[in-house]
Amino acid sequence: MRLKRLFQDPQDIRKLAEILSLCPEVTKFDAGEDKEAWALAHAFSDIEESILSLTEKQLPMLIQSQLEASEVKELLLQIGEELRHILYHIKDSKFYRYLYQEAE
């Protein structure tokens, strides 16, 4: 089942950024031209893309396919790259710093 993307065009990111910019806990991280609301909106769009890749492509292949050991390894590495992409956006976010600072 293909899920409908929430972020289908740049206007969707803009709308979310406008909503997020109403939150003082987000805007307190603004620095000049760098607006945290825009960074978060863009990050959510990219994270959505990675999650869809995981749930609609990579995980089904892992579960449903008759893969050789080398193919399993390659697929796990691809999944790792999607997870790295998600982690990048979490760590790049000023708002979500508390998520990884507690773990360190």
Secondary structure, 3 states (H helix, E strand, C coil): CCCCCCCCCHHHHHHHHHHHCCCHHHHCCCECCECHHHHHHHHHHHHHHHHHHHHHHHHHHHHHCCCCHHHHHHHHHHHHHHHHHHHHHHHHCCCCHHHHHCCC
